[in-house]
Amino acid sequence: MATAARQQDIGEFSGFPKATFEFFRGLEENNNQEWFEAHRDEYMEHYVAPAQAFVLAMGQRLKKLAPGVGADPDYNGKGSIKKIFTDRRFNPDRLPYKSWLALMFWEGPFAAKKDNSAFYLQLSRSELLLAVGVKGFNKQALKAYREAVADPKQAAKLSAAISKATKEKGVELKGEGLKQVPRGYDADYRYADLLRHDALYVACTGKPPREVHSEKLLDYAYDRFKAMAPVHRWLVEMLSNARP
């Protein structure tokens, strides 16, 4: 994790410069260790530095929506900035580097960040994705989720949160991984569709807006995170019953 002293060295967020997107382009065209090492300074200056500044600034803002949110500017996989290196241990055919930036701000009871509900930002040359929720329930969370959705009162609260979030332009519900309702549950249940989820999050995607190049990206992303936050709050409460 980044120490307080190191965090003091992180500047104010002023946007992702055009050089960030040039770095993405170069990595897309030359996805190999030799090119990456030759451009490591650009990686640090145009990828890591603005990402760290964004994490600190957005982390402070998100406390208004999620008091327990985690925001750590570490960029080696321990914090909010996902590693640029891919894990090729089980799939050596994967490209060695990700030609995009992925950030997350998490809140919940699990030690693994990805098992909690989180606010996500993913940026590439062609797309900005903003999402809120759980991208994959672990075993304990899935059990707690299905128990909650089987309760009509809890399911109604989740349905209302989803409806509120999806009123925001471009926001859609994601994570429906099952074709049928799980065994043991009523297929005619009013909220049966929610039982088919093995992940649950809301997301909006589009071309990177002009705000991405300035500090205005903070407002742009926060406004959308705020619109999607009701889903996060329901999930955090539900996950509190899914003790690790």
KACOR-V721184 format. One record per backbone hydrogen bond with DSSP energy under -0.5 kcal/mol. CO is the residue of the C=O (numbers start at 1). NH is the residue of the N-H. If there is no record, write none. Layout:
<<CO & NH> <CO & NH>>
This chain:
<<3 & 7> <4 & 8> <5 & 9> <6 & 9> <7 & 10> <15 & 17> <17 & 20> <17 & 21> <18 & 22> <19 & 23> <20 & 24> <21 & 25> <22 & 26> <23 & 27> <24 & 28> <25 & 29> <26 & 30> <30 & 32> <32 & 36> <33 & 37> <34 & 38> <35 & 39> <36 & 39> <37 & 40> <39 & 43> <40 & 44> <41 & 45> <42 & 46> <43 & 47> <43 & 48> <44 & 49> <47 & 51> <48 & 52> <49 & 53> <50 & 54> <51 & 55> <52 & 56> <53 & 57> <54 & 58> <55 & 59> <56 & 60> <57 & 61> <58 & 62> <59 & 63> <60 & 63> <61 & 64> <62 & 65> <62 & 66> <66 & 69> <70 & 106> <72 & 80> <72 & 81> <74 & 81> <80 & 82> <80 & 104> <81 & 77> <84 & 98> <86 & 88> <91 & 94> <96 & 86> <97 & 99> <101 & 123> <102 & 82> <103 & 121> <105 & 119> <106 & 70> <107 & 117> <111 & 113> <112 & 115> <113 & 116> <117 & 107> <118 & 120> <118 & 133> <119 & 105> <120 & 131> <121 & 103> <122 & 129> <123 & 101> <127 & 124> <128 & 206> <129 & 122> <130 & 204> <131 & 120> <132 & 202> <133 & 118> <133 & 135> <134 & 200> <138 & 142> <139 & 143> <140 & 144> <141 & 145> <142 & 146> <143 & 147> <144 & 148> <145 & 149> <146 & 150> <147 & 151> <148 & 151> <150 & 152> <151 & 155> <152 & 156> <153 & 157> <154 & 158> <155 & 159> <156 & 160> <157 & 161> <158 & 162> <159 & 163> <160 & 164> <161 & 165> <162 & 166> <164 & 167> <165 & 168> <168 & 171> <172 & 203> <174 & 201> <175 & 177> <175 & 198> <175 & 199> <182 & 185> <186 & 189> <189 & 192> <191 & 194> <191 & 195> <192 & 195> <192 & 196> <193 & 196> <194 & 197> <196 & 177> <196 & 178> <198 & 137> <200 & 134> <201 & 174> <202 & 132> <203 & 172> <204 & 130> <206 & 128> <209 & 212> <210 & 213> <211 & 214> <211 & 217> <212 & 16> <214 & 217> <215 & 218> <215 & 219> <216 & 220> <217 & 221> <218 & 222> <219 & 223> <220 & 224> <221 & 225> <222 & 226> <223 & 227> <224 & 228> <225 & 229> <228 & 231> <228 & 232> <229 & 233> <230 & 234> <231 & 235> <232 & 236> <233 & 237> <234 & 238> <235 & 239> <236 & 240> <238 & 241> <239 & 242> <241 & 243>>
